[in-house]
Amino acid sequence: MEGGVSQFALIFSLATVGMLLLAGFIILFVVFYQKKMIEEQLKRQELELNFQQKMMEATLESEENERRRLAGDLHDSVGGMLSTIRVGLTTISKKLPDPQLIEQSKQMLDETLSTVRRISLDLMPSTLEKFGLVPALREICDRVQATALTPINFLERGEIRIIEAKRALKIFRIVQELVNNAIKHAQASAINVSVSGEEQLKITVEDDGIGFDPKVKFANSQNGSGLGLYNMENRTRLLNARLDFDAQVKKGSKITLIVPYETIESLHR
Amino acid sequence: MTIQIYLYLAVAQTVLSAIVAIGALIRYRSRSLIVRLIGFVFLTSFLANMASWLMVGTALRIFVNSSYPISLIITVALYSRIYYDLLHKKNRGWFVLIVSVFAIFALINILFIQKTTPNSYTYLFHSAIMITYCLLYFYMLMQDLPSLYVHQLPMFWFNAGLLVFHAGTFFLFSFHAYLVNVLKNNMLIYWSFHNMLSNTEHIIFLIGLYYDLRWLSRKGAALPTEV
């Protein structure tokens, strides 16, 4: 009887320990399985994000290549032909008894030529490729100042580093869009563009116009109606930068692009 | 194993039940339904323990073993409600059936079968139900893949505590009648082991409540059941 009892106690203990081990195994299995699944999910999300970023980059790059091609064609081909026509018109006007007859046509041709040059410059600013970001930004302000009614001030503060061409082009496009928006939509009487870059590149576009609600604008960009803002967001993301909207309705708007230097391959100027 | 150790463990169990109940019921309005129900489960357990303690020294001592099966009926009903919520509120009929069958079985057992002796068949039935619920919840957790790591989910800890306790005591309840009636074993060691496991379960529940309160203090609202 005693032997039977101890044998039973042994079986009972083993069964209980077995059940406890099984319970522990199930709990640990759930923890590790779920951990592994979450890690895999995160990895998949990261891959998807990388893929999307690469797609976005490729899209923007092909867009820039197309612009470059168009700018080249406009400047070299159309611009060249228009210049030749102008020379021809000047020659003809000298032979005419009354040169004033084609003066109006010559004026229209001059306007067309300057328009072609402006479009060409907007499409691909040669200053950016030749002299870098800051001169290109100054040029865009000067050109806007010359053509638009809104006064635009450009201010450079501190030491700005030279930025790699592709990244500089993205920054340039963002600022170009911000300035265009201020002119087109803000009803501003003055625009200030300031660039500073001691620890990080900081570009601020400020106007005294009607302002806007960034939340509404972002909602529009999500549903596709605000394409400019959407492109700005994409470019900002690709730069690992930040776009701060400090907008107050009816008191103008202040938008700051902050690009940390760590993320931009840069050299001291 | 002395009676003294057994009593210490039993007192600790009663105190821990009260602590878990308080931990689950404080900031009542901000807590999720599940945590509130957990609070009521442990309040029931605490009251059943207290009733037993109070009955020991009186003429009612023959009913000492009856307070637990009655508390188990309430506990099973509360846990069924919790797992019904956790398992996406599906198969309501099954949960109602389980609670009804358990309640009828517990009452029949208390009145006609094991009467005033420890109602081990009721405990065994209870353990079987709880192990099934725990396994279903873990299965669901693996299927649904919550957005948080499972160890941050209070319900994961509650479930782990329940699984450890009921898996550990399953064979104790299975062989209780045989051990007492046939082998005439001294049950003190077995019940001390039971109380030890029960205290472990309470401590695991307290970890779950810690995560719940941490979430509450960070987010200001109860953790959603879905995560």
Boltz contact constraints between the chains, C-beta under 6 A:
constraints:
  - contact:
      token1: [A, 5]
      token2: [B, 183]
      max_distance: 6.0
  - contact:
      token1: [A, 12]
      token2: [B, 171]
      max_distance: 6.0
  - contact:
      token1: [A, 12]
      token2: [B, 175]
      max_distance: 6.0
  - contact:
      token1: [A, 15]
      token2: [B, 171]
      max_distance: 6.0
  - contact:
      token1: [A, 16]
      token2: [B, 171]
      max_distance: 6.0
  - contact:
      token1: [A, 19]
      token2: [B, 167]
      max_distance: 6.0
  - contact:
      token1: [A, 19]
      token2: [B, 170]
      max_distance: 6.0
  - contact:
      token1: [A, 20]
      token2: [B, 167]
      max_distance: 6.0
  - contact:
      token1: [A, 20]
      token2: [B, 168]
      max_distance: 6.0
  - contact:
      token1: [A, 23]
      token2: [B, 163]
      max_distance: 6.0
  - contact:
      token1: [A, 23]
      token2: [B, 164]
      max_distance: 6.0
  - contact:
      token1: [A, 23]
      token2: [B, 167]
      max_distance: 6.0
  - contact:
      token1: [A, 27]
      token2: [B, 160]
      max_distance: 6.0
  - contact:
      token1: [A, 30]
      token2: [B, 138]
      max_distance: 6.0
  - contact:
      token1: [A, 30]
      token2: [B, 141]
      max_distance: 6.0
  - contact:
      token1: [A, 31]
      token2: [B, 150]
      max_distance: 6.0
  - contact:
      token1: [A, 33]
      token2: [B, 142]
      max_distance: 6.0
  - contact:
      token1: [A, 34]
      token2: [B, 150]
      max_distance: 6.0
  - contact:
      token1: [A, 37]
      token2: [B, 145]
      max_distance: 6.0
